[in-house]
Amino acid sequence: MARERTTKKLAQRLDLNYFKRPTPLKRAKFWLSVLLPAIALVWIAWHFLVRDHRVYSSGRLSAAHAVLEKECSACHLQQAGQFSAEAADSACLACHDGPVHHPYATKQLACIDCHVEHHGRINLSSVSNESCALCHARLVTDHWGHIEDFEASHPQFAALQEGSHDPGTIKLNHAIHMKPIRRGPNGPNVQLECANCHRATAADADLTYADPKYRAATVGYKDNDEFLSLHEDTLKTPHSETGRELMAPVKFANACAACHLLTFDKRFDEAVPHDKPEVIHAFLVRTFREYIAAHPSEMRVLGDPSRGLTGKPLPPAFRILNPAQWVTERTAEAEDLLWRKTCKQCHTPFAKVSQRRIELSTGRGGDTHKIAGISAQLPNIAPANATLKWMPHAKFDHGSHDGFTCVSCHAKALTSTEASDVLLPGIETCRSCHAPGPEHAESRCFECHTYHDWSKRKEVTPRFTLPALGTGSR
C-alpha cells in the first residue's frame, strides 16, 4: 500500500519562524540603518557647533563670493530662526552698487533674477540666455523679431543693416592703401600694414609714418570737430581690463603726415599746420611776411611772358610790389593750391567760402606781438564725423582677438574704395567662432551686451564685517 503524502503533512515540515532567526545580511542591514543616521546627526551637530553653514547650503558660491561661504547671514535675511531662501537686494547693494538697467526696461529686476549663486566657482556675470529672454525675447521692432540666442535669432548688426553707411567725411580709399603705394610725391613704394594707422586705445602709436613736428604741435580744433558723440541711450561698459576694447582715432600726425605733405611753396621746406583754415591762413601770412622782410629783392616780380597780336613773344614784364602786395599774392597762390588740391584730397565736402577776420602775430616763440587783423575768404570744412563706437549697445575687446589678423575679420578693407563703406565684420563672421559647445568661444548674451548703466555707478562704503578677520570697515 503506497504511503500517503498529504498537503497538511508537508506543511508541518516547514519552520514558520525561519524569518526571525538572525543572519549576517540581516545584522548588516540593522547596523547600517542605525549607524548611518547617527553619523549624519553627529556630522550635522558638529557643523552646527563650529558654525559651519555650508552643510545647509545649496552649493558652493562663485569665486567672487567664496569668502562668504560660512556667512549665510551676509546675503540671506534671518527670520524666525531661519534664513530666507532668496538673497535680498539690500544685501547685494551693501557691498557694491549695481546701477540701473536700460531706462526702457519693461520690469524691475532683482539681483537674483539674473545673477544666480550656489552654482560653484563660476563667473557671476555669466548670465544665462534664459535670464535675458525673460525680457528681451519679446523685444520686437521694425527690424528685429524674437531674440533668444546669438546663433539663430539674433539680427544682423545695426551698423551693417541695409541702408547703413559711414557718416565720416574724410575721403579714404582702403583698397589703395592696402596695396604697395608711393610714400610722398617722390618717395619709394611701401606696403602699409593695418597697425601703421589703427591701434587699440591702450597700445602705443606706430610712428613709422609720423611727423614729430605735427605730433608736438597743438591744434585749434576740438574733439567735437572730429568725432561723433555717442547716443544718449548708450550704456557705458565697465572699465576695460586690457584697455583694448576700442580702437584709438587715427591721427594725421601719427599716421598720415609722413606721406601726405602739406607743403605750399618751393621757397620753404616747412609745411602748413594741419589745423583750421584760419590758422593756416595766419601761418601763411606770417611766414611770407617774415620771408619778404629778409629777401626784399624778391618784391621785383617777373610776370609771365605773353604774345602780341603778331604772335611774337613779348619781353617779360616786371612789376615792383610793396611788401603787403607781395604777401597777399603769395598767400592767395598758396591757398589756391591748398584748398583746391592738397586739402581736398581728404576733406570733403567743402562748404561755401566765408569771409572771416583773422588776427595775426609776428615773430616766433616768446617774441610775438599782435598786428592788425585782416579779412580773408576761407572755406568751411565739414566736420570729420569719425565714429568712435560703432556698436553703442555692445562691448568688444580687441585684446581678446590678438591671435587673429585684422583682415581675417575686416576682410572688406581689402576691396573698399569708398569712405562711406562700413568695414565692420558681419554677424556670420562672429558666429564662425562664437557658438555653443566647448570647441567654440562663448556665445551667450552677456559676452557682448552690458545691461547695467555703469555711468550711474556710485561708490559704496562696505558695511559687512567678516568675523573670520575680527575687524571690518565702516
C-alpha positions as CSV (number, residue, x, y, z in Angstrom):
1,M,0.0,0.0,0.0
2,A,1.5,3.4,-1.0
3,R,2.4,6.0,1.6
4,E,0.0,8.9,1.7
5,R,1.7,12.4,1.4
6,T,-1.0,15.0,2.1
7,T,-0.6,18.8,1.9
8,K,-1.1,19.1,5.6
9,K,1.7,16.7,6.4
10,L,4.0,18.5,4.0
11,A,3.2,21.9,5.6
12,Q,4.1,20.6,9.0
13,R,7.7,20.1,7.9
14,L,8.1,24.0,7.3
15,D,9.7,26.1,10.0
16,L,7.4,29.1,10.3
17,N,9.9,31.1,12.5
18,Y,12.8,31.0,10.0
19,F,12.5,34.8,9.3
20,K,13.1,35.6,13.0
21,R,16.5,33.9,13.0
22,P,19.4,36.4,12.6
23,T,21.7,36.2,9.6
24,P,24.8,38.1,8.6
25,L,22.9,40.1,6.0
26,K,20.2,41.0,8.5
27,R,22.7,42.1,11.0
28,A,24.5,44.4,8.4
29,K,21.2,46.0,7.4
30,F,20.3,46.6,11.0
31,W,23.6,48.3,11.9
32,L,23.6,50.4,8.7
33,S,20.1,51.6,9.5
34,V,21.2,52.6,13.0
35,L,24.7,53.9,12.4
36,L,24.2,56.0,9.2
37,P,21.5,58.2,10.7
38,A,23.5,58.5,13.9
39,I,26.7,59.5,12.0
40,A,24.6,62.0,9.9
41,L,23.2,63.6,13.1
42,V,26.7,63.8,14.6
43,W,28.1,65.4,11.4
44,I,25.3,68.0,11.3
45,A,25.6,68.7,15.0
46,W,29.4,69.2,14.6
47,H,28.9,71.7,11.8
48,F,26.3,73.5,13.8
49,L,28.6,73.8,16.8
50,V,31.5,75.1,14.8
51,R,29.1,77.5,12.9
52,D,29.9,76.0,9.5
53,H,26.8,76.7,7.5
54,R,28.0,75.0,4.3
55,V,26.1,71.9,5.3
56,Y,22.8,73.7,4.8
57,S,23.9,75.4,1.5
58,S,22.5,74.8,-1.9
59,G,26.1,74.6,-3.3
60,R,29.4,76.4,-3.5
61,L,29.5,80.2,-4.1
62,S,31.1,81.9,-7.0
63,A,34.7,82.8,-6.9
64,A,34.0,86.5,-6.0
65,H,31.8,85.4,-3.0
66,A,33.8,82.4,-1.9
67,V,34.9,84.2,1.3
68,L,31.2,84.3,2.4
69,E,30.5,80.6,2.2
70,K,30.3,80.4,6.0
71,E,28.4,83.6,6.3
72,C,24.8,82.9,5.2
73,S,23.5,86.0,7.0
74,A,25.6,88.3,4.8
75,C,23.1,87.7,2.0
76,H,20.1,85.9,3.4
77,L,17.8,87.5,5.9
78,Q,17.2,85.5,9.1
79,Q,13.6,85.4,10.2
80,A,12.2,83.1,13.0
81,G,15.5,81.3,13.3
82,Q,15.6,80.5,9.5
83,F,17.3,82.1,6.6
84,S,15.3,83.3,3.7
85,A,15.6,81.2,0.5
86,E,16.4,84.2,-1.6
87,A,19.2,86.8,-1.2
88,A,18.0,90.3,-0.6
89,D,18.8,93.2,-2.9
90,S,19.8,95.3,0.1
91,A,22.5,92.7,0.9
92,C,24.0,93.0,-2.6
93,L,23.9,96.8,-2.6
94,A,25.5,97.0,0.8
95,C,28.8,95.9,-0.7
96,H,28.7,97.1,-4.3
97,D,26.5,99.2,-6.5
98,G,24.6,97.6,-9.3
99,P,23.5,100.6,-11.4
100,V,20.0,100.7,-13.0
101,H,19.3,98.8,-16.2
102,H,18.4,100.4,-19.5
103,P,15.9,103.3,-19.0
104,Y,13.4,101.5,-21.2
105,A,13.4,98.3,-19.1
106,T,9.9,96.7,-19.0
107,K,10.1,95.4,-15.5
108,Q,12.0,95.9,-12.3
109,L,14.5,93.2,-11.7
110,A,16.0,91.9,-8.5
111,C,19.7,91.0,-8.5
112,I,18.9,87.2,-8.1
113,D,16.8,87.3,-11.3
114,C,19.9,87.3,-13.3
115,H,22.8,86.6,-11.0
116,V,22.3,83.1,-9.5
117,E,24.6,81.9,-6.8
118,H,25.4,78.4,-5.4
119,H,26.4,77.0,-8.8
120,G,30.1,76.6,-8.0
121,R,33.1,78.6,-8.8
122,I,31.5,80.4,-11.8
123,N,31.7,84.0,-13.1
124,L,28.6,85.6,-11.6
125,S,28.2,87.9,-14.6
126,S,27.8,84.8,-16.8
127,V,24.1,85.2,-17.0
128,S,22.1,82.5,-18.8
129,N,20.3,83.3,-22.0
130,E,17.1,82.2,-20.3
131,S,17.5,85.1,-17.8
132,C,17.9,87.6,-20.6
133,A,15.0,86.1,-22.5
134,L,12.7,86.9,-19.6
135,C,12.6,90.5,-21.0
136,H,14.4,90.5,-24.3
137,A,12.8,87.6,-26.1
138,R,9.8,89.8,-26.6
139,L,11.8,92.7,-28.0
140,V,10.2,93.4,-31.3
141,T,11.0,96.5,-33.6
142,D,10.8,97.3,-37.2
143,H,13.9,95.1,-37.9
144,W,14.0,92.6,-35.1
145,G,11.9,89.6,-34.3
146,H,12.1,87.5,-31.2
147,I,15.7,87.4,-29.9
148,E,16.5,84.3,-27.9
149,D,20.1,83.4,-28.8
150,F,23.0,84.6,-30.9
151,E,23.4,81.6,-33.2
152,A,19.9,81.6,-34.7
153,S,17.6,84.5,-33.8
154,H,20.0,87.5,-33.5
155,P,19.6,90.0,-36.3
156,Q,22.5,91.5,-38.4
157,F,24.3,94.2,-36.5
158,A,22.5,97.6,-36.8
159,A,25.6,99.3,-38.3
160,L,25.6,96.8,-41.2
161,Q,21.9,96.7,-42.0
162,E,20.6,97.8,-45.3
163,G,21.0,101.5,-46.0
164,S,23.7,101.9,-43.3
165,H,26.8,103.9,-44.3
166,D,29.8,105.6,-42.6
167,P,28.9,109.2,-41.8
168,G,32.5,110.2,-41.8
169,T,33.6,112.9,-44.3
170,I,37.3,112.1,-44.6
171,K,37.9,110.5,-48.0
172,L,39.9,107.3,-47.8
173,N,40.3,104.5,-50.2
174,H,41.3,101.4,-48.2
175,A,41.9,99.3,-51.2
176,I,44.7,101.6,-52.5
177,H,46.3,101.8,-49.0
178,M,46.3,98.1,-48.7
179,K,48.5,97.7,-51.8
180,P,52.1,98.9,-52.4
181,I,51.7,102.7,-52.5
182,R,54.2,105.6,-53.1
183,R,55.3,107.3,-49.9
184,G,55.0,111.0,-50.7
185,P,55.3,112.7,-54.1
186,N,58.9,111.5,-54.7
187,G,59.2,108.7,-52.1
188,P,59.6,104.9,-52.6
189,N,56.8,102.4,-52.7
190,V,55.9,101.0,-49.3
191,Q,53.5,98.3,-48.1
192,L,51.3,99.6,-45.3
193,E,50.1,97.4,-42.5
194,C,46.8,97.9,-40.7
195,A,48.7,98.7,-37.4
196,N,50.5,101.6,-39.1
197,C,47.3,103.6,-38.8
198,H,45.0,101.7,-36.5
199,R,45.7,100.8,-32.8
200,A,43.9,99.9,-29.7
201,T,43.5,102.7,-27.2
202,A,46.0,101.2,-24.7
203,A,48.6,100.4,-27.4
204,D,51.4,102.8,-28.3
205,A,51.0,104.5,-31.7
206,D,53.1,103.2,-34.6
207,L,55.2,106.1,-35.7
208,T,56.6,104.7,-38.9
209,Y,54.7,107.3,-40.9
210,A,54.5,110.0,-38.3
211,D,56.0,113.5,-38.3
212,P,57.5,114.7,-34.9
213,K,56.7,118.4,-35.7
214,Y,53.0,117.7,-36.1
215,R,52.9,115.4,-33.1
216,A,54.4,118.2,-30.9
217,A,52.1,120.9,-32.3
218,T,48.9,122.0,-30.6
219,V,45.7,122.2,-32.8
220,G,42.8,124.6,-32.8
221,Y,40.1,122.1,-33.5
222,K,38.3,120.1,-30.8
223,D,37.0,116.6,-30.4
224,N,33.6,117.8,-31.5
225,D,35.0,118.7,-34.8
226,E,36.4,115.2,-35.3
227,F,34.2,112.6,-33.6
228,L,30.5,111.9,-33.4
229,S,29.2,112.0,-29.9
230,L,27.6,108.8,-28.5
231,H,23.9,108.4,-28.4
232,E,22.4,109.5,-25.1
233,D,20.9,106.0,-24.6
234,T,24.3,104.3,-24.9
235,L,25.1,102.3,-21.8
236,K,28.7,102.7,-20.7
237,T,30.6,99.5,-20.1
238,P,32.7,98.7,-17.1
239,H,36.4,99.8,-17.3
240,S,38.2,97.5,-19.7
241,E,40.9,95.5,-18.0
242,T,43.1,95.4,-21.1
243,G,42.4,98.9,-22.4
244,R,42.0,97.4,-25.9
245,E,38.2,97.5,-26.1
246,L,38.0,100.3,-28.7
247,M,40.3,101.5,-31.4
248,A,42.0,104.8,-31.0
249,P,41.1,107.5,-33.6
250,V,43.5,107.8,-36.5
251,K,45.5,111.0,-36.2
252,F,47.1,112.8,-39.1
253,A,50.3,113.5,-37.1
254,N,50.8,109.8,-36.3
255,A,49.7,108.0,-39.5
256,C,49.4,110.4,-42.4
257,A,51.9,113.2,-42.1
258,A,55.0,111.4,-43.5
259,C,53.2,110.6,-46.8
260,H,50.7,113.4,-47.2
261,L,52.8,116.5,-47.2
262,L,51.2,119.9,-46.7
263,T,53.9,121.9,-48.5
264,F,52.7,125.1,-50.1
265,D,55.7,126.9,-51.7
266,K,59.1,125.9,-53.1
267,R,60.8,128.6,-51.1
268,F,60.1,126.7,-47.8
269,D,60.7,123.2,-46.6
270,E,58.3,123.8,-43.8
271,A,54.6,122.7,-44.4
272,V,51.5,124.4,-43.2
273,P,49.9,123.2,-39.9
274,H,47.2,120.6,-40.0
275,D,44.6,122.9,-38.5
276,K,41.6,125.1,-39.2
277,P,41.7,127.3,-42.3
278,E,42.0,130.5,-40.3
279,V,45.1,129.0,-38.5
280,I,46.6,128.0,-41.9
281,H,45.9,131.5,-43.3
282,A,47.6,133.2,-40.4
283,F,50.6,130.9,-40.7
284,L,50.9,131.7,-44.4
285,V,50.7,135.4,-44.0
286,R,53.2,135.4,-41.1
287,T,55.6,133.1,-43.0
288,F,55.5,135.2,-46.2
289,R,55.9,138.5,-44.2
290,E,59.0,137.2,-42.5
291,Y,60.4,135.9,-45.7
292,I,60.0,139.1,-47.7
293,A,61.4,141.1,-44.9
294,A,64.6,139.0,-45.2
295,H,64.6,139.0,-49.0
296,P,63.4,142.4,-50.2
297,S,64.8,141.9,-53.6
298,E,62.0,139.5,-54.5
299,M,59.4,142.3,-54.5
300,R,60.5,142.8,-58.1
301,V,58.3,140.2,-59.7
302,L,58.8,138.8,-63.2
303,G,55.5,138.4,-65.0
304,D,54.6,135.5,-67.3
305,P,55.7,136.1,-70.9
306,S,52.8,136.9,-73.2
307,R,52.3,137.2,-77.0
308,G,51.3,140.2,-79.0
309,L,48.9,140.3,-81.9
310,T,51.6,139.2,-84.3
311,G,52.3,136.1,-82.3
312,K,55.8,137.1,-81.4
313,P,56.8,136.7,-77.8
314,L,57.0,140.0,-75.9
315,P,59.7,140.7,-73.4
316,P,58.8,139.7,-69.8
317,A,57.2,142.3,-67.7
318,F,58.5,143.2,-64.3
319,R,56.3,144.5,-61.5
320,I,57.5,146.3,-58.4
321,L,55.3,145.3,-55.5
322,N,55.3,146.6,-52.0
323,P,55.5,144.0,-49.1
324,A,51.8,143.9,-48.5
325,Q,51.0,143.3,-52.1
326,W,53.7,140.6,-52.4
327,V,52.4,138.8,-49.3
328,T,48.8,139.0,-50.5
329,E,49.6,137.5,-53.9
330,R,51.8,134.7,-52.5
331,T,49.2,133.8,-49.8
332,A,46.5,133.7,-52.4
333,E,48.6,131.3,-54.6
334,A,49.4,129.1,-51.7
335,E,45.8,128.9,-50.5
336,D,44.6,128.1,-54.0
337,L,46.9,125.1,-54.1
338,L,45.9,124.0,-50.6
339,W,42.1,124.5,-50.8
340,R,41.7,123.3,-54.4
341,K,44.1,120.3,-54.3
342,T,46.0,119.3,-51.2
343,C,43.3,119.6,-48.5
344,K,40.6,118.4,-50.9
345,Q,42.3,115.1,-51.3
346,C,41.0,114.1,-47.9
347,H,38.5,116.6,-46.7
348,T,35.1,116.7,-48.4
349,P,32.7,118.3,-49.0
350,F,33.8,121.9,-48.7
351,A,31.1,124.3,-47.6
352,K,30.7,127.7,-49.2
353,V,33.5,130.2,-48.6
354,S,33.0,132.6,-45.8
355,Q,34.6,136.0,-45.1
356,R,36.5,136.0,-41.8
357,R,38.7,138.4,-39.9
358,I,42.0,136.9,-38.8
359,E,44.2,138.1,-36.0
360,L,47.9,137.6,-36.9
361,S,51.1,137.6,-34.9
362,T,54.6,138.3,-35.9
363,G,57.7,136.7,-34.6
364,R,58.2,133.1,-33.2
365,G,58.3,131.5,-29.8
366,G,58.1,134.0,-27.0
367,D,58.9,137.0,-29.2
368,T,55.5,137.6,-30.7
369,H,53.1,140.5,-30.9
370,K,49.6,141.1,-32.3
371,I,49.2,143.0,-35.5
372,A,46.2,144.4,-37.2
373,G,43.6,141.8,-38.2
374,I,42.9,141.2,-41.9
375,S,39.9,139.8,-43.7
376,A,40.1,136.6,-45.8
377,Q,37.8,134.3,-47.7
378,L,38.3,130.8,-46.2
379,P,36.5,127.5,-46.8
380,N,34.3,126.0,-44.1
381,I,35.5,122.4,-43.8
382,A,32.8,119.9,-42.9
383,P,33.4,118.1,-39.5
384,A,35.2,114.7,-39.8
385,N,32.3,112.9,-38.1
386,A,34.5,110.0,-37.2
387,T,32.7,107.2,-35.3
388,L,34.3,106.1,-32.1
389,K,32.0,103.3,-31.2
390,W,30.1,101.5,-33.9
391,M,28.1,99.3,-31.6
392,P,26.9,101.5,-28.8
393,H,24.8,98.7,-27.2
394,A,27.5,96.1,-27.2
395,K,31.0,95.6,-25.9
396,F,34.0,94.2,-27.7
397,D,37.7,93.7,-26.7
398,H,40.3,93.7,-29.4
399,G,42.8,92.4,-26.8
400,S,40.9,89.1,-26.7
401,H,41.3,88.7,-30.5
402,D,45.1,89.4,-30.8
403,G,45.6,86.0,-32.3
404,F,43.8,86.9,-35.5
405,T,44.9,89.2,-38.3
406,C,42.9,92.3,-38.9
407,V,41.8,91.3,-42.4
408,S,40.5,87.9,-41.1
409,C,37.6,89.9,-39.6
410,H,37.7,93.1,-41.6
411,A,38.0,91.5,-45.0
412,K,36.1,94.2,-46.7
413,A,39.0,96.6,-46.2
414,L,40.9,94.9,-49.0
415,T,38.4,95.9,-51.6
416,S,36.7,99.0,-50.2
417,T,37.1,102.1,-52.4
418,E,34.5,104.4,-50.8
419,A,34.9,106.1,-47.4
420,S,31.1,105.5,-46.8
421,D,31.7,101.8,-46.6
422,V,31.2,100.3,-43.1
423,L,34.0,97.8,-42.7
424,L,32.8,96.0,-39.6
425,P,32.7,92.2,-39.7
426,G,29.2,90.8,-40.2
427,I,27.4,88.6,-37.8
428,E,28.3,85.5,-39.8
429,T,32.0,86.2,-39.2
430,C,31.4,86.3,-35.4
431,R,29.3,83.2,-35.5
432,S,32.1,81.2,-37.0
433,C,33.8,81.3,-33.6
434,H,31.1,82.3,-31.1
435,A,28.7,79.3,-30.9
436,P,27.5,76.7,-28.4
437,G,29.9,73.9,-27.4
438,P,33.3,73.5,-25.8
439,E,35.1,73.9,-29.1
440,H,33.7,77.4,-29.7
441,A,34.0,80.7,-27.9
442,E,31.3,82.0,-25.5
443,S,28.1,83.0,-27.3
444,R,25.7,83.8,-24.6
445,C,24.2,87.3,-24.4
446,F,26.4,88.6,-21.6
447,E,29.5,88.1,-23.7
448,C,28.7,91.2,-25.8
449,H,26.0,93.1,-24.0
450,T,26.0,95.3,-21.0
451,Y,22.8,95.8,-19.1
452,H,23.9,97.9,-16.1
453,D,24.4,101.6,-16.9
454,W,27.9,102.0,-15.4
455,S,27.9,105.7,-15.9
456,K,25.5,105.9,-13.0
457,R,27.6,103.7,-10.7
458,K,28.0,105.1,-7.1
459,E,30.9,104.3,-4.8
460,V,29.7,102.2,-1.8
461,T,31.2,102.1,1.6
462,P,31.2,98.5,2.6
463,R,29.4,97.7,5.9
464,F,30.0,94.0,6.1
465,T,32.3,92.8,8.9
466,L,33.9,89.4,8.2
467,P,34.0,87.6,11.6
468,A,37.0,85.5,10.5
469,L,39.1,88.6,10.3
470,G,38.0,90.1,13.5
471,T,37.8,93.6,12.1
472,G,35.8,95.4,9.5
473,S,35.5,98.8,7.9
474,R,32.5,101.1,8.4
